[in-house]
């Protein structure tokens, strides 16, 4: 199991609509400055998530506005 840390760069873009839905969460996951492919990005309270692409990028759309707690995991890495 790798002991390296997973670094996360997140850019948050929040939109406003009548239902307070439309926010977007985008970012890039990397380890030791290398993109981390197929890492899981999971929003705990929303039971929603996605995986990173081959460049470590991810995007979650149509999120309710507000604060969200996310969990990042990948095979071979320990949770921080």
ABEGO torsion letter per residue (X at the ends): XBABBBBBBBBBBBBBBAAGBGBBBBBBBBBGGBBBBGBBBBBAAAGBBBBBBAAGBBBBBGBBBEBBBBBBBBBGBBBX
